[in-house]
Amino acid sequence: MKACRPYPAVASIRLHRMTTPPEPTPSLAGAVQASWHRFLDTYEPLRPELYRYCRSLARSPWDADDLVQDAMARAFVTLGCMDGPPDNPRAWLFRVASNLWIDRLRRTREDAGEVPEGATAPEPRASREAAGTLIGRLSPQERAAVVLKEAFDLTLEEIAEALSTTVGAVKAALHRGRGKLAEPDEAVAAPPSAPVLDAFCQAFNAGDLERLVALLLDTASVEVVRVHAEYGRDAARKGVFQGMMYGSRRLAGVDGQTTGIDPRYRLGALPDRPRCEVRLHRGEPIIVHWYAHADGEAVRALTRVETSGDRLSRVRNYFYTPDVLAEVCGELGLPYRINGYRYW
């Protein structure tokens, strides 16, 4: 009886191992996105309060939203370098935002050749939300200290932690800041609406995607703030502009499309295409986007643009920014509905 030869079986096993497809590995972008969403699950509930703090520091809702966005991104990166989560996430986020804002002001002054620490640039709309009184020209640390104490009732120790300083320095900043509160300046006269904004609205309301895209520079950036950014005409045509023009279909969830926005924010939305118009907000022409609902129209997005000649160099759509939407529409007296903070 001949002995069995094991080689074919071994070869078969080896062949099987070689032809079995490897387990897919997540992309770097996918891994970062997953970590970002886990971070948001913990820290996003603090975002409204963080916005309110940043709004007390910044001169406009747009600057405040930028500061919130930068602070969240910085906190996300910093958290990855820490041994563990912060003991007081709220104070820690305030600290991150404070450092970013103070550094930003210092860089601005250095670029402008300004030396005095106590002086700040004129701010027609600087606000103190706690007492309904406007903060005048305070130094960065004075303003942050006053806001954290008056608007958020933090203890001196918590303020010191948020501002990376001592309790004694906080007391001094509060004393100086409270003594320098001033009345607001007069609002700056509003500039006329740029023709390119009117052209944007005309093309948008006509549903003419190509005419809309033609308003962009070849190197233009188009973004849905906090969610997605694209560069160039072709990308905008297939991406953000397409979504902006037909966004209410996603809101209503027609044709089985249920992703893109949390269902609770779609209540009452109709599958009609949105329309837009130019409005002046604090002297700046912005675009407001009206969406149809069962009980009437409401604003669900805002758009700001930067221009170069008669073309758009940057387009920023504020769709997932409920704090900005509420403040701007509230000041303009427009009905609005929010869409949450995230694209689901």
Secondary structure, 3 states (H helix, E strand, C coil): CCCCCCHHHHHHHHHHHHHCCCCCCCCHHHHHHHHHHHHHHHHHHHHHHHHHHHHHHCCCHHHHHHHHHHHHHHHHHHHCCCCCCCCCHHHHHHHHHHHHHHHHHHHHHHHHCCCCCCCCCCCCCCCECCCCECCCCCCHHHHHHHHHHHCCCCCHHHHHHHHCCCHHHHHHHHHHHHHCCCCCCCCCCCCCCCHHHHHHHHHHHCCCHHHHHHCEEEEEEEEECCCEEEECHHHHHHCHHHHHHCHHHHHHCHHHCCCCCCHHHCCCECCCCCEEEEEEECCEEEEEEEECECCCCEEEEEEEEEEECCEEEEEEEECCCHHHHHHHHHHHCCCECCCCCCCC
